[in-house]
Amino acid sequence: MSLRQSMAGLHTWGGLLPSWLLFVIIFAGTVASFDRELERWMRPALHELQTSSMTTDDVRDWLKSNVKDELHAFWMHQPTEREPYWRAGWEVDKTEEFHDVAFDPATNQPMPDTVGGFFFFTLHYNLHGGMIGMYIVGLAGMFMLVALVSGVIIHRRIFKDFFTLRPNANGQRAWLDAHNLFGVVGFPFHLVLAYTGVAIFVSSYMPAGAQVAYQSNITQFFGEVMGAYDREGIHKPSAQQVSLDELVERSRQHWGGGEPGWVSVHHPGDEAAVVDIRKDDGSRISPPLETLSYDEATGALLNEQKAATGYHAYTWLTGLHMAQFGGTLVRLLYLLMGFAGCAMLVGGLQVWLNKREARGDAGIGLVRALNGAVFAGLPLASLALLWGNRLIPAGVAERAVAEGWVFVGSWLLVALWSALRWQQPRSLLRQQLALGAVLALGLPLLNALTTPHGSLLSSLPRGDWALAAIDLFLLFAGLVSALCAWRLAQPQAVKVARDRRALVEETA
């Protein structure tokens, strides 16, 4: 058996088994490329750009007045071009409770809760499943690396396939062309993103070395690698607290005009409290490793971050994966390549499915149901989430939780629908595409009715492309879905049996 033949089975099954999970991961990561823009769309208070008058001291004062629990730490992020509002979060002492809040720039008061664009970021890296979800995502990433490398080996005509797309050919051949085309176009991108995605959490996937070397003190390991400063609280209230605004200005001068990003305080109000101020620079692939640590009581500079060389390489890989550099064009490239990855997975599964249908293999129903539940279910649930964001009243308690249930409930309904209709795959797909078109095309209208100052009639004239882009993309996605649904409604061409047999032999 040749190497190419031995890799064929590995590519088929190594790509098939995690393909539905990989679609969820890649789709969520693709949407997360513009998570901050989507976050702004989901918060109507941010539709009109305003400059916040809040300062770091104001945020700390709000936390003191409104959070009564003893805190292990709190943190805040100042407004940026993509996030024109203050964000703050805190961790309750001796618990693993984390909370966050976003402030309306116009009123300096918390905005109504929402899952926001970060919902898709979390879905991407841990499926909203904590550590277990993170391990599952890592395993799927390793499978993806195997499928990518084996796919290159088995495709002898890889460069010819790059220029081959026959959408009007019979279904099997068209799906094979699409799988090859999107696989070749996005191969370097998918390989790099799969590798960096696994590398980001390598210390969590393989922690044994650090646990042995540091006697299970992982905190010490990360502190030394990152060059971070840490000291334990002594549970003794401090008589004074220095102004955070003053420390921010000192940091800005220390960096020669560099802008601070994150500000965090560990053991706030304690005599051992530490203020960390991290530099922000969105023009670099690797985020700046230039954190300054101050004593909260006296304002004395305690530490200037000096990270290990290996950690610089690690953060470069992280930055390459996160795509927070290079501006809109880079994020747009990530968006396009991400959707190419989704198309590659859909095409590959359809090739596998059609081939086995021609042979009369068992198990086709399960695969068809999974295809409908995932490939159609996730996009439809995402659109339903945006509808929920607009229709759930702002004053509802646990509003973000309600949005999450809209997403989950919608996905479950589509999964049930797909399971019941798997024997009519063409009709099912046409109906799901039609529903997607209605949901996507209706969202810009719903947005205009509920938040007129955020509609295209308002955002386009004032040149607010970051906000308008969400509505424009929804219109584009809706039109594409409607066109595909219309094409599926046309009479299906009769397929010649010998063509099917020849294609089965070709792809065997």
C-alpha positions in Angstrom: 0.0 0.0 0.0 1.4 3.4 -1.0 1.7 6.4 1.3 -1.1 8.1 -0.6 -3.5 5.2 -0.2 -2.7 4.8 3.5 -3.4 8.5 4.1 -6.8 8.3 2.3 -8.4 6.4 5.1 -6.8 8.7 7.7 -8.1 11.7 5.9 -11.6 10.3 5.5 -12.2 9.2 9.0 -9.9 11.8 10.7 -11.8 14.5 8.9 -15.3 13.0 9.2 -15.6 12.2 12.9 -14.8 15.7 14.2 -16.2 17.6 11.2 -19.4 18.7 12.9 -17.5 19.9 16.0 -14.9 21.6 13.8 -17.7 23.4 12.0 -19.0 24.8 15.3 -15.5 25.9 16.3 -14.6 27.4 13.0 -17.9 29.2 12.5 -17.8 30.7 16.0 -14.2 31.8 15.5 -15.0 33.3 12.2 -17.9 35.4 13.6 -15.6 36.3 16.6 -13.3 38.0 14.1 -15.7 40.9 14.4 -16.8 40.3 18.0 -16.4 43.8 19.1 -18.4 45.2 16.2 -21.1 42.7 16.9 -21.0 43.6 20.6 -21.7 47.2 19.7 -24.6 46.2 17.4 -26.1 44.2 20.2 -25.9 47.2 22.6 -28.2 50.0 21.2 -26.7 52.5 23.7 -23.5 52.3 21.6 -25.1 53.0 18.2 -24.5 56.7 18.5 -20.8 57.3 19.1 -20.2 59.3 22.2 -17.1 60.0 24.3 -17.3 58.7 27.9 -16.4 61.1 30.7 -15.5 58.3 33.0 -12.0 57.7 34.4 -10.4 54.8 36.1 -11.1 56.4 39.5 -14.8 56.7 38.5 -14.9 53.0 37.7 -13.3 52.1 41.0 -15.7 54.3 42.8 -18.7 52.6 41.1 -17.3 49.2 42.1 -16.9 50.4 45.7 -20.5 51.7 45.8 -22.2 48.8 44.0 -20.3 45.7 44.8 -20.6 44.7 48.5 -18.7 41.4 48.3 -15.0 41.2 49.4 -13.1 41.1 46.1 -10.0 39.1 45.2 -9.5 41.4 42.2 -11.2 43.8 39.8 -10.2 45.0 36.4 -11.2 47.5 33.8 -10.6 48.4 30.2 -10.7 51.9 28.9 -12.6 52.9 25.6 -10.9 52.2 22.3 -12.0 52.8 18.7 -13.6 49.3 18.4 -14.9 49.4 22.0 -16.0 52.9 22.7 -17.1 52.3 26.3 -15.7 51.3 29.7 -15.8 47.7 30.7 -15.1 46.4 34.2 -15.1 43.0 35.9 -14.4 41.5 39.3 -13.8 38.2 41.1 -15.3 37.6 44.5 -12.7 36.6 47.1 -12.4 32.9 48.0 -14.8 31.9 45.2 -14.7 31.4 41.4 -17.4 33.9 40.8 -16.7 36.3 38.0 -18.9 39.3 37.0 -18.6 42.0 34.4 -20.4 45.2 33.5 -20.3 47.7 30.5 -21.0 51.4 31.0 -23.1 53.6 28.7 -20.8 56.4 27.5 -23.8 58.9 27.7 -24.9 58.2 31.2 -21.9 56.4 32.8 -24.4 53.8 34.1 -24.4 50.0 33.3 -26.0 49.1 30.0 -28.6 46.3 29.8 -26.9 42.9 29.9 -26.3 40.9 26.8 -24.1 37.9 25.7 -22.7 40.2 23.1 -20.1 39.3 20.5 -17.9 37.6 23.1 -20.5 34.8 23.1 -19.0 33.5 19.9 -15.5 33.9 21.1 -16.2 31.7 24.2 -18.1 29.2 22.0 -15.0 29.1 19.8 -12.4 28.2 22.4 -14.3 26.1 25.0 -17.9 25.6 23.7 -19.1 27.3 26.9 -17.9 24.2 28.6 -15.1 25.4 30.8 -11.9 23.3 31.0 -13.6 20.2 29.6 -14.8 22.2 26.6 -11.3 23.6 26.1 -9.9 20.0 26.0 -12.5 19.0 23.5 -11.7 21.9 21.3 -7.9 21.1 21.5 -8.6 17.5 20.5 -10.6 18.6 17.6 -7.8 21.0 16.6 -5.3 18.1 16.6 -7.7 16.1 14.3 -7.9 19.1 12.0 -4.1 19.2 11.7 -4.1 15.5 10.8 -6.8 15.9 8.2 -5.1 18.9 6.6 -1.7 17.2 6.2 -3.2 13.9 5.0 -5.4 15.9 2.6 -2.4 17.4 0.9 -0.8 14.0 0.5 -3.8 12.3 -1.1 -4.6 15.0 -3.6 -2.2 14.5 -6.5 -3.8 17.2 -8.6 -3.9 19.8 -5.9 -2.9 22.7 -8.2 -5.2 21.7 -11.0 -8.0 21.3 -8.4 -7.4 24.9 -7.3 -8.7 26.1 -10.7 -11.6 23.6 -11.0 -15.1 24.4 -9.9 -18.1 23.0 -11.8 -21.2 24.2 -9.9 -23.5 22.9 -12.6 -22.1 19.4 -12.6 -23.9 16.6 -10.9 -24.1 17.1 -7.1 -21.2 14.7 -6.2 -18.7 16.3 -8.6 -19.7 19.8 -7.7 -19.3 19.1 -3.9 -15.9 17.5 -4.6 -14.8 20.5 -6.5 -16.0 22.8 -3.8 -14.2 20.8 -1.1 -10.9 20.8 -3.1 -11.2 24.5 -4.0 -11.9 25.8 -0.5 -9.4 23.4 1.0 -6.6 24.6 -1.3 -7.4 28.3 -1.1 -7.5 28.3 2.7 -4.8 25.6 3.4 -2.0 27.9 4.7 -4.5 29.8 6.8 -6.2 26.7 8.2 -2.9 25.0 9.0 -1.6 28.1 10.9 -4.8 28.7 12.8 -5.2 25.0 13.7 -1.6 24.9 15.0 -1.7 28.1 16.9 -5.1 27.2 18.3 -3.6 24.1 19.9 -0.4 25.9 20.9 -2.2 28.6 22.8 -3.3 26.1 25.5 -0.3 23.7 25.3 0.5 24.3 29.0 -3.0 23.2 29.9 -3.0 20.2 27.5 0.4 19.0 28.8 0.9 20.4 32.3 3.1 17.6 33.6 6.4 19.3 33.1 5.5 22.5 34.9 3.8 20.5 37.7 6.9 18.5 38.3 9.4 21.4 38.1 7.3 23.7 40.3 5.9 21.1 42.7 2.4 21.6 41.4 2.6 25.4 42.0 1.4 26.4 38.5 0.9 30.0 39.6 4.6 30.4 40.3 5.4 28.9 36.9 3.1 31.3 35.0 4.4 34.2 37.1 8.1 33.5 36.2 7.4 32.9 32.6 5.3 36.0 32.2 7.6 38.2 34.3 4.5 39.2 36.4 4.4 40.5 39.9 2.3 39.0 42.6 2.0 39.1 46.4 -0.5 37.7 48.8 -3.1 39.8 50.6 -2.6 40.2 54.3 -6.3 41.1 55.0 -5.4 44.4 56.7 -7.3 47.4 55.4 -5.2 50.2 53.9 -5.5 53.7 55.3 -5.2 55.2 51.8 -5.4 54.5 48.1 -3.5 56.3 45.4 -5.4 57.7 42.5 -5.6 55.3 39.6 -5.8 58.2 37.2 -2.4 59.3 38.5 -0.9 55.9 38.0 -2.3 55.7 34.5 -0.7 59.0 33.6 2.6 57.9 35.1 2.5 54.8 33.1 1.8 56.7 29.9 4.8 58.9 30.6 7.0 55.8 31.4 6.1 54.4 28.0 6.8 57.6 26.1 3.2 58.3 25.3 2.1 54.6 25.0 -1.6 54.1 25.9 -2.6 51.9 28.8 -5.2 49.2 28.1 -6.1 47.0 31.0 -6.0 48.2 34.6 -6.4 45.6 37.4 -6.2 45.7 41.1 -5.5 42.5 43.2 -6.6 42.5 46.9 -8.2 45.9 46.5 -8.3 47.9 49.8 -5.7 45.7 51.4 -2.3 47.0 52.5 -0.8 44.5 50.1 -3.0 45.6 47.1 -1.2 45.7 43.7 -2.3 47.8 40.7 -1.2 46.4 37.3 -1.4 48.6 34.3 -0.9 47.0 30.9 0.2 48.7 27.7 -2.1 48.5 24.7 -1.0 48.5 21.1 -3.3 47.1 18.4 -0.7 47.6 15.6 1.4 44.6 16.7 0.8 40.9 16.2 2.0 40.2 19.7 0.3 42.2 22.5 2.9 44.4 24.4 4.5 42.7 27.4 5.0 45.9 29.2 2.9 45.8 32.4 3.8 48.1 35.3 2.9 47.0 38.9 2.3 49.6 41.6 1.5 49.6 45.3 -2.1 50.7 45.6 -1.5 52.4 49.0 1.7 54.4 48.2 1.8 54.4 44.4 5.4 53.0 44.5 6.5 51.2 41.3 7.0 47.5 42.4 7.8 45.8 39.1 8.3 46.3 35.4 7.4 43.2 33.4 10.3 41.3 31.9 8.8 38.2 30.2 10.9 35.2 29.2 11.9 34.9 25.6 9.7 31.8 25.2 6.7 33.7 26.4 7.3 36.4 23.8 7.1 33.6 21.1 3.9 32.3 22.8 2.2 35.7 22.8 3.1 36.1 19.1 1.4 32.8 18.3 -1.6 33.9 20.4 -1.8 37.3 18.6 -1.6 35.6 15.2 -4.5 33.4 16.1 -6.6 36.2 17.7 -6.3 38.6 14.8 -6.4 41.8 16.9 -3.7 43.4 14.7 -3.6 45.0 11.3 -7.1 46.6 11.3 -10.2 45.8 9.4 -8.5 44.3 6.3 -6.8 41.6 8.4 -10.0 40.7 10.2 -11.8 40.6 6.9 -9.2 38.2 5.6 -9.7 36.0 8.7 -13.5 36.2 8.1 -13.3 35.0 4.5 -10.8 32.3 5.2 -12.9 31.1 8.1 -16.0 30.8 5.9 -13.8 29.0 3.4 -13.0 26.5 6.2 -16.7 26.0 6.9 -17.4 25.4 3.2 -14.5 22.9 3.0 -16.1 20.9 5.8 -19.6 21.0 4.3 -18.2 19.9 0.9 -16.1 17.1 2.3 -19.1 15.7 4.3 -21.3 15.9 1.2 -18.7 14.0 -0.8 -18.6 11.3 1.8 -22.4 11.1 2.1 -23.2 11.0 -1.7 -20.5 8.4 -2.3 -22.0 6.1 0.3 -25.6 6.7 -0.8 -24.6 5.5 -4.2 -23.3 2.2 -2.6 -26.4 1.9 -0.4 -24.4 2.0 2.9 -26.1 2.1 6.3 -26.0 5.1 8.6 -26.9 7.7 6.0 -29.9 9.0 8.1 -27.7 9.8 11.1 -25.2 11.8 9.0 -28.0 13.7 7.2 -29.6 14.6 10.5 -26.3 15.8 11.9 -25.6 17.8 8.8 -28.9 19.6 9.1 -28.6 20.1 12.8 -25.1 21.6 12.7 -24.5 23.1 9.2 -27.9 24.8 9.2 -28.7 24.7 12.9 -25.7 26.8 14.1 -26.2 29.7 11.7 -30.0 29.7 12.3 -29.5 29.7 16.1 -27.0 32.6 15.7 -29.6 34.6 13.8 -32.2 33.7 16.4 -29.9 35.0 19.1 -29.7 38.4 17.3 -33.5 38.4 17.1 -33.7 37.7 20.8 -31.2 40.5 21.5 -33.6 42.9 19.9 -36.9 41.5 21.2 -36.1 40.7 24.9 -37.0 43.8 27.0 -34.0 45.7 28.3 -35.2 45.5 31.9 -35.5 41.7 32.0 -33.5 40.1 34.9 -30.7 37.8 33.7 -31.2 39.1 30.2 -28.0 37.6 28.9 -29.1 34.2 30.2 -32.4 34.6 28.3 -30.5 35.3 25.1 -28.4 32.2 25.6 -31.6 30.1 26.0 -32.9 31.6 22.7 -29.7 30.3 21.0 -29.8 26.9 22.6 -33.6 26.4 22.1 -33.4 27.5 18.5 -30.6 25.1 17.8 -32.4 22.2 19.5 -35.5 22.9 17.4 -33.5 22.9 14.1 -31.8 19.6 15.2 -35.2 18.0 15.9 -36.5 19.3 12.5 -33.5 17.8 10.8 -33.9 14.5 12.5 -37.6 14.3 11.4 -37.0 15.3 7.8 -33.7 13.5 7.0 -35.4 11.4 4.3 -36.2 14.6 2.2 -32.7 16.3 2.4 -33.3 18.6 -0.6 -36.6 19.8 0.7 -35.2 20.2 4.2 -32.2 22.2 3.0 -34.5 24.5 0.8 -36.7 25.2 3.8 -33.8 25.9 6.1 -32.2 28.2 3.6 -35.5 30.0 3.2 -35.9 30.4 7.0 -32.3 31.7 7.1 -33.1 34.2 4.4 -36.1 35.5 6.3 -34.2 35.8 9.6 -31.2 37.5 8.1 -33.1 39.9 5.8 -35.5 40.7 8.7 -32.8 41.7 11.2 -31.8 45.0 9.6 -35.5 45.9 9.5 -36.0 44.9 13.1 -32.9 46.9 14.0 -34.3 50.0 12.3 -37.7 49.6 14.1 -36.2 49.1 17.5 -33.2 51.4 17.4 -33.7 54.0 14.6 -30.4 55.7 15.3 -28.6 52.4 14.6 -30.3 51.6 11.3 -28.6 51.8 7.9 -30.5 55.0 7.2 -28.6 56.5 10.1 -25.3 54.7 10.2 -24.4 55.0 6.5 -24.9 58.8 6.2 -22.7 59.5 9.2 -20.0 57.1 7.9 -20.3 54.6 10.8 -19.1 51.6 8.8 -18.3 49.4 11.9 -22.0 49.5 12.8 -23.4 49.5 9.3 -21.3 46.5 8.3 -23.3 44.1 10.5 -26.6 45.1 8.8 -24.9 45.0 5.4 -23.5 41.5 6.0 -26.9 40.3 7.2 -28.5 41.6 4.0 -25.8 39.9 1.9 -26.2 36.6 3.8 -30.0 36.7 3.5 -29.8 37.3 -0.3 -27.4 34.5 -0.8 -29.6 32.1 1.3 -32.7 33.2 -0.7 -30.9 32.6 -4.0 -29.8 29.1 -2.9 -33.3 28.3 -1.7 -34.7 29.4 -5.1 -32.2 27.3 -7.0 -33.1 24.3 -4.9 -36.7 24.8 -5.7 -36.1 24.3 -9.4 -36.6 20.9 -11.0 -33.6 18.7 -10.3 -31.7 17.4 -13.4 -31.8 13.7 -14.1 -28.5 12.1 -13.2 -27.1 9.4 -15.5 -26.3 6.2 -13.6 -22.9 5.6 -15.3 -21.8 9.1 -14.3 -22.5 8.3 -10.7 -20.7 5.0 -10.9 -17.7 6.7 -12.5 -17.6 9.3 -9.8 -17.8 6.7 -7.1 -14.8 5.0 -8.6 -12.9 8.3 -9.0 -13.3 9.3 -5.4 -12.8 5.8 -3.9 
